[in-house]
Amino acid sequence: MRYLDTLSNKVKNYFYVLEPNIPDWLDEYIESKNLQKQKYVSVSNGMIYTKMVDNNPYSSLEHSVAVSLIIWHFTHDKKQTLSGLFHDIATPVFKHAIDFLNGDYMKQESTEYLTSYFIKTDKKIMSLLKRDGIKLEEVDNYHIYPVADNETPHLAADRLEYSLSNAYIVYNNVNVSLEDIRKIYNDIEIETNEDGIQELGFKTLKIAEKFVKITSKLSILYRDEVSRYTYQFLADIVKKLNEDEKISKKDLFEKKESEIIKIIENSKYKKEYEIWKTSNKIHKSKYKPKNVYYVNQKAKIRYINPLVKGKRIYDISDNARKNIDKNLSYKMDKYIYLDLNF
């Protein structure tokens, strides 16, 4: 059975928008042991487990495959495509919440250095690379390919994919249809940016404006009060359980999220986890709350200022400028808390 046949119709239809002719050769790589682990990591950084957010499941593996499909669609280059497929192979449970555990809450890249390790320790992947005449260093760092990845606020396959999938699949309150995704995606082309580097850009200003409106809304959702609280809350529980020798750092990469959650639910932090899980609303205050666990933490600002026919949309569109400015002006200075302590 092909990997595609295991997906929901919604995800499968989305994938076929990204690449109508999905190459068979990807299947063997997708079935490798270390990539398959990513099926059990949610892209929502643990927020799918609390009632405070109306989210749908979408795995780190689905995200990685989708990134590879975008790269293949625009380049038909196997090395670049595989770099996209492997780019999150080192992602631990709860995804970027573990970056908060590692103190990397602004860049959220603290586990990327393990990418090469998880590729080269997978016998199937290394065998396939040898067969295909591809070197490890050609696929273990997607940052070297500007169509795959580039610096914020530019547009590349990774940033494009999580924007489209979060809008269409993950966040129910964004209200984007498959046809919306199709119109946005079909308007994208490879352009050359102001630094003479390849970058994904738009052909049509109106469609690019819609994309910026969607991504500006998503950007705030990525770092709103519930998100920041969740990242730090899960990071602190994992840290405490690690100190109690209930969870090892290795477990974060080897176990499923469901298995880590079971450990939490059987720990002395069960009550706190249940309060977070079943809460409907987060509390926020200008002042430091007393006698409760609180979070007062910033987070990475994800925003996109795409090219439209070689020009930054911020420079040529009042509508896009307003959406980007509103996004960038979002404050993260409140104390955030629930009625719990540990």
Secondary structure, DSSP 8 states (H G I E B T S, - for coil): --GGGGS-HHHHHHHHHH-SS--THHHHHHTSHHHHGGGGSBTTTTGGGSTTS-B---BHHHHHHHHHHHHHHHH--HHHHHHHHHTTTT--TTTTHHHHHTT-TTT--TTGGGHHHHHHT-HHHHHHHHHTT--GGGTS-GGG-TTT---TTS--HHHHHHHHHIIIIIBTTS---HHHHHHHHHTEEEEE-TTS-EEEEES-HHHHHHHHHHHHHHHHHHTSHHHHHHHHHHHHHHHHHHHTTSS-TTHHHHS-HHHHHHHHHTSTTHHHHHHHHH-S--EEESS--SSS-EE-----------EETTEEHHHH-HHHHHHHHHHHT----SEEE-S---
